Amino acid sequence: MASEYQPVRVSTKGQVVIPLAIRRRLGIKPGDRLVIVGGENEAILMKAKRYAESLRGMGGGMYGTSRESIDAYVRGERQTWRR
């Protein structure tokens, strides 16, 4: 993935202008939804749909691999709520 670094300034309202070349390359148009993913010392800006797609499947198998095992996990969690 090619990276392009262009400094931007934050306004008093907390706004930044995404440089035109980057907006064009990413296909960002007025009204598009974006997501900012913040780390400890960095922030990554992504189109919202692309971000959602990048999360797809992350939790696969976390709560079980079959309907029955997932249902058993949920039942167990619900039982802890009643204590």
Long-range contacts (C-beta under 8 A, 24 or more apart in sequence): 18-45
